[in-house]
Amino acid sequence: MEPLYPHLKNNPEGFVNLDHTINRFIKNLIKYDKNKEFEHILVNLSSTLKQPEVELTHRDGYKLIILKAKSFHYPIEFSSELIKFIKNTNNGILHIHGTASFIYDVIAPYLKNKPSIAHYRGGHFTWKSFPISFPKYFLIQPITLRFPKKLFVESKYRLNYYKKIYKIPKEKLEYIPGAICLEDFEVNESKESLRKIYNFSSEDVLILFVGRLERAKGIIELIESFRNLTNKYRNIKLLIAGDGSLKDFIINQSKRNEYIIYFGHLSFEKLKKIYKISDIFVLPTHYESFGLVLIEAMAFRLPIISTLVEGPMSIVENGKSGFLIKPKDTEKLIKKLEILINNKELRIKMGEYGRKKVEKEFNWSIISQKIFEIYYSMF
């Protein structure tokens, strides 16, 4: 984990406060396990651990087991202790989060004949990394994804891909999309009062982007499209929240253009308020395995503009909860933004549709029950 979280280097106690996607997943499962029928234990690897194994308790109350791993550069060496752990585990369910790394492919054969789940969380073939991604996604993964008893996938696109291209048996596949706890997305202050705090008027149309600040998220195309629109619409503002490699570029853009407001990386409580004051949410990403921010925005009744890629296509209904366009298509992005800028009624209609979709399909109270049912079926 150290390459992803440098603060964990020589610091196993750092795992106690880690707030990774998996940590939030477990936290929510525990929250909705009303009868406390499952004990959740998270196993992680550390290449800087001094002893072979450390047991800790995460701040959210579940047990952590940190195993000493060898070099991160060699998946077989790195996974050796995890393989031993899997082989010696005879009780419970092995829920493996992430299939994109070669580490998964190394441990996958040991999941066979055990109550095991492989949980897809991104990763796809790209021409840029052809020497690595071709064998991974066309030669190895079609085999290794067959070993676990169940395969959880976040998007319907991925579900169909695994059925048609990889020929994974449909009884092995389970559609488990990302989800949010709707009760956590309540903001007591009104939209009007919050806008006054942030110095926006009721006439302003606020367009929001939340995500990593990198080219693959389409932030360059968004700013280019927005600049075109400011010549015509004086009441629009582009709000940007996030961090990443293009942070300095975004800061410079906000200094040069009074219509671009950069908030930096926001805490969850502050981010909720920015969602609340906004009118339109835009994620013109080049690729997205899922896109949890889309669900968060829909929970706040924001119409969406995103792209025809894996994740957004499973979340946004084109023409109903928003618009989907081709990646890098700034002309279409400008047109769709104009439609929503000029039509408040449509924004409200799409926002309401999106909110209902979140309540029915992307709500942790529903998704958790489906996961628990699958857990029960594995014994």
C-alpha positions in Angstrom: 0.0 0.0 0.0 3.0 2.4 0.5 3.2 3.5 -3.2 -0.4 4.7 -2.9 -0.2 6.0 0.6 3.4 7.2 1.4 2.5 8.0 5.0 2.1 4.2 5.7 5.9 3.7 5.2 7.3 2.2 8.4 3.9 3.2 10.0 1.5 0.3 10.3 -0.6 2.3 12.7 -1.5 4.6 9.7 -3.8 1.8 8.5 -6.1 2.6 11.5 -7.2 5.9 9.9 -7.1 4.9 6.3 -10.2 6.1 4.3 -9.8 4.1 1.1 -12.8 3.0 -1.0 -12.6 -0.4 0.7 -12.7 1.1 4.1 -15.8 3.0 3.3 -17.3 -0.2 1.7 -16.8 -2.1 5.0 -18.0 0.8 7.1 -21.3 0.9 5.2 -21.8 -2.9 5.3 -21.4 -2.8 9.1 -23.8 0.1 9.3 -26.6 -1.8 7.5 -25.8 -5.2 9.2 -28.6 -4.5 11.8 -28.3 -7.8 13.5 -24.5 -7.8 13.5 -24.3 -11.2 11.9 -21.0 -10.7 10.1 -17.6 -9.9 11.4 -15.5 -7.9 8.9 -11.7 -8.3 8.8 -9.6 -6.3 6.4 -6.3 -7.8 5.3 -3.7 -5.4 3.9 -0.1 -5.8 2.8 2.9 -3.6 3.8 6.4 -3.9 2.4 7.8 -1.8 5.3 6.4 -3.9 8.2 9.0 -5.0 10.6 7.3 -8.1 11.9 5.5 -10.8 9.8 2.0 -9.8 10.9 0.3 -7.0 12.9 -3.3 -6.9 14.2 -5.0 -3.5 14.7 -8.5 -2.1 15.0 -9.6 0.4 12.4 -11.2 3.6 13.7 -14.6 2.4 12.4 -14.4 -0.7 14.7 -13.4 -3.6 12.5 -10.2 -5.7 12.7 -7.2 -5.1 10.5 -4.6 -7.7 9.7 -1.4 -6.2 8.1 0.9 -8.8 6.5 4.5 -8.2 5.7 5.0 -8.3 1.9 8.1 -8.5 -0.2 9.0 -6.2 -3.1 6.1 -4.3 -4.7 7.8 -4.8 -8.1 7.2 -8.5 -8.3 3.6 -9.6 -7.9 4.5 -13.3 -7.1 6.9 -12.2 -4.3 4.6 -9.5 -3.1 1.6 -11.9 -2.8 3.4 -14.8 -1.1 2.2 -14.0 2.4 -1.3 -13.3 1.1 -1.4 -16.7 -0.6 -0.4 -18.4 2.7 -3.2 -16.5 4.4 -5.8 -17.6 1.8 -4.7 -21.2 1.9 -5.0 -21.2 5.8 -8.4 -19.6 5.8 -11.1 -22.2 6.1 -13.9 -20.2 7.6 -15.7 -17.2 6.3 -15.8 -15.5 2.9 -12.8 -14.2 1.0 -13.9 -10.9 -0.6 -11.1 -9.7 -2.8 -11.4 -6.0 -3.8 -9.8 -5.1 -7.1 -8.9 -7.3 -10.1 -6.8 -4.7 -12.0 -3.4 -5.6 -10.6 -1.3 -8.7 -11.4 -1.5 -9.4 -7.6 -5.1 -10.5 -8.1 -4.1 -12.9 -10.9 -1.4 -14.4 -8.8 -3.7 -15.2 -5.9 -6.8 -16.1 -8.0 -6.0 -19.8 -8.4 -6.1 -20.1 -4.6 -9.6 -18.8 -4.4 -10.9 -21.9 -6.2 -13.1 -24.2 -4.1 -13.4 -21.5 -1.4 -16.4 -19.2 -0.7 -14.7 -16.3 -2.6 -15.6 -13.1 -4.4 -13.6 -11.0 -6.8 -14.8 -7.4 -6.8 -14.0 -5.5 -10.0 -13.1 -1.9 -9.3 -11.6 -0.5 -12.5 -8.9 -1.4 -14.9 -9.1 -1.8 -18.7 -7.0 -2.3 -21.8 -5.2 0.7 -23.3 -3.0 1.0 -26.3 -0.5 3.1 -24.4 0.3 0.2 -22.1 -0.1 -2.5 -24.7 2.8 -4.7 -23.6 1.3 -5.0 -20.2 -2.4 -4.5 -20.7 -2.8 -6.9 -23.7 -1.6 -10.1 -21.8 -3.4 -8.9 -18.6 -6.9 -8.3 -20.2 -6.9 -10.7 -23.1 -4.8 -13.7 -22.0 -4.7 -13.8 -18.2 -7.9 -12.2 -16.8 -10.4 -14.3 -18.9 -8.9 -17.3 -16.9 -8.3 -15.8 -13.5 -11.8 -14.3 -13.2 -13.3 -17.8 -13.4 -11.6 -19.0 -10.1 -13.7 -17.1 -7.5 -17.2 -18.4 -6.8 -18.7 -14.9 -7.5 -17.6 -11.9 -9.5 -19.0 -8.5 -8.5 -19.0 -5.9 -11.2 -20.0 -2.2 -10.8 -21.3 -1.4 -14.2 -23.8 -3.0 -16.5 -21.4 -2.5 -19.4 -18.8 -4.5 -17.6 -21.4 -7.2 -16.8 -22.2 -7.6 -20.4 -18.6 -7.5 -21.5 -17.7 -10.4 -19.2 -20.6 -12.4 -20.4 -20.0 -11.8 -24.2 -16.3 -11.4 -24.5 -14.9 -13.4 -21.6 -17.7 -15.9 -21.6 -18.0 -15.8 -17.8 -21.0 -18.0 -16.7 -23.9 -15.7 -15.8 -24.5 -17.4 -12.5 -21.1 -16.3 -11.4 -21.7 -12.6 -12.2 -23.4 -10.2 -9.8 -24.2 -6.5 -10.6 -23.1 -4.6 -7.5 -22.9 -0.9 -8.3 -21.3 1.7 -6.1 -23.7 3.3 -3.7 -24.1 6.1 -1.1 -25.9 6.4 2.2 -28.7 8.9 1.3 -29.1 10.0 4.9 -25.5 11.2 4.9 -26.3 13.6 2.0 -28.6 15.9 3.9 -27.8 19.6 4.3 -29.9 21.6 6.7 -29.2 25.0 5.2 -31.2 26.2 2.2 -29.7 26.7 -1.2 -30.4 30.4 -1.0 -28.7 30.9 2.4 -25.7 28.9 1.3 -25.4 30.9 -1.9 -25.2 34.1 0.2 -22.4 32.6 2.3 -20.4 31.8 -0.8 -21.3 35.1 -2.5 -23.4 33.7 -5.3 -26.7 35.2 -6.4 -29.9 33.4 -7.1 -29.5 34.3 -10.8 -26.2 32.6 -11.1 -26.1 29.2 -12.9 -23.4 27.2 -11.1 -21.7 24.4 -13.1 -19.8 22.0 -10.9 -16.9 19.6 -11.5 -15.7 17.3 -8.7 -12.8 14.8 -9.2 -9.1 14.3 -9.7 -7.6 17.2 -11.6 -6.0 15.3 -14.5 -6.4 15.2 -18.3 -8.3 11.9 -18.3 -11.1 13.5 -16.4 -11.8 15.9 -19.2 -11.1 19.0 -17.2 -9.2 20.7 -20.0 -12.2 20.3 -22.4 -14.5 21.5 -19.7 -12.6 24.7 -19.2 -12.2 25.3 -22.9 -16.0 24.9 -23.4 -16.8 27.0 -20.4 -14.6 29.9 -21.7 -16.6 29.9 -24.9 -19.8 30.2 -23.0 -18.7 33.1 -20.8 -18.7 35.3 -23.9 -22.4 34.7 -24.2 -23.6 34.1 -20.6 -22.5 36.5 -17.9 -24.4 34.7 -15.1 -22.5 31.3 -15.3 -19.8 30.2 -12.9 -17.6 27.0 -13.1 -17.0 25.5 -9.6 -14.1 23.0 -9.4 -13.3 20.8 -6.4 -10.5 18.3 -6.3 -6.8 17.8 -6.4 -4.3 16.3 -8.8 -1.5 16.9 -11.3 -3.4 19.8 -13.0 -3.9 21.7 -9.7 -1.5 24.6 -10.7 -3.2 24.9 -14.1 -6.6 25.2 -12.5 -5.3 27.8 -10.0 -3.9 29.9 -12.9 -7.2 29.6 -14.8 -9.2 30.7 -11.8 -6.9 33.7 -11.3 -7.2 34.7 -14.9 -11.0 34.2 -15.2 -13.3 35.5 -12.5 -16.0 33.0 -13.6 -13.9 30.0 -12.6 -13.8 29.3 -8.8 -11.4 26.7 -7.5 -12.2 25.3 -4.0 -9.3 22.8 -3.8 -9.8 19.5 -2.0 -12.9 19.7 0.2 -14.0 17.8 3.2 -17.2 15.8 2.8 -19.2 18.3 4.9 -18.0 21.2 2.8 -18.4 19.3 -0.5 -22.1 18.6 0.3 -22.7 22.3 0.5 -21.1 22.9 -2.9 -23.4 20.2 -4.3 -26.4 21.9 -2.7 -25.7 25.3 -4.3 -25.0 24.0 -7.8 -27.3 23.7 -10.8 -25.4 21.4 -13.2 -22.9 18.7 -12.7 -20.3 17.9 -15.4 -17.8 15.0 -15.6 -16.5 14.9 -19.2 -14.2 12.0 -18.4 -12.3 10.0 -21.0 -12.7 6.8 -19.0 -14.5 6.0 -15.8 -15.0 2.5 -14.4 -17.9 3.8 -12.3 -18.1 7.4 -11.1 -19.4 7.8 -7.5 -19.4 11.6 -7.9 -22.2 11.2 -10.4 -24.4 9.5 -7.8 -23.5 12.1 -5.2 -24.6 14.9 -7.6 -27.8 13.1 -8.5 -28.6 12.7 -4.8 -28.6 16.5 -4.7 -30.9 16.6 -7.8 -28.3 17.9 -10.2 -28.7 17.1 -13.9 -25.6 15.5 -15.3 -23.5 16.0 -18.3 -21.0 13.1 -18.7 -19.5 10.9 -21.4 -20.3 7.6 -23.2 -17.9 5.5 -21.3 -18.3 2.5 -19.0 -19.3 4.0 -15.6 -21.5 7.0 -16.6 -23.4 4.8 -19.1 -24.5 2.6 -16.2 -25.5 5.6 -14.0 -26.9 8.4 -16.2 -29.9 7.8 -18.5 -29.3 10.0 -21.5 -32.1 12.5 -21.9 -33.7 11.7 -18.6 -31.2 12.3 -15.7 -28.8 14.2 -18.0 -26.8 14.0 -21.2 -24.1 11.7 -22.4 -21.7 12.8 -25.1 -18.5 11.4 -26.7 -15.3 12.0 -24.8 -13.3 15.1 -25.9 -16.3 16.5 -27.9 -16.2 20.1 -26.8 -18.8 21.2 -29.4 -21.4 18.8 -28.0 -20.4 19.7 -24.5 -21.0 23.4 -25.2 -24.4 22.6 -26.8 -25.6 20.4 -23.8 -24.4 23.0 -21.3 -26.4 25.7 -23.2 -29.5 23.6 -23.1 -29.3 23.3 -19.4 -28.2 26.9 -18.7 -31.3 28.2 -20.6 -33.8 25.7 -19.3 -34.3 25.7 -15.5 -37.4 23.5 -15.8 -35.4 20.8 -17.6 -32.7 21.1 -14.9 -35.3 20.5 -12.2 -37.0 17.6 -14.1 -33.7 15.8 -14.8 -32.6 16.4 -11.3 -35.7 14.8 -9.8 -35.4 11.8 -12.1 -31.8 11.4 -11.1 -32.6 11.6 -7.4 -35.3 8.8 -7.7 -32.8 6.7 -9.6 -30.3 7.0 -6.8 -33.0 6.1 -4.2 -33.9 2.9 -6.2 -30.6 1.7 -7.5 -27.6 3.3 -5.8 -28.7 3.4 -2.2 -26.6 1.5 0.4 -29.7 0.4 2.3 -30.7 -1.6 -0.9 -27.2 -2.7 -2.1 -26.1 -3.9 1.3 -29.1 -6.3 1.5 -28.2 -7.8 -1.9 -24.6 -8.3 -0.7 -25.7 -10.0 2.5 -28.0 -12.3 0.5 -25.1 -13.3 -1.7 -22.9 -13.9 1.4 -25.6 -16.2 2.9 -25.9 -18.1 -0.3 -22.1 -19.0 -0.3 -22.3 -21.1 2.8 
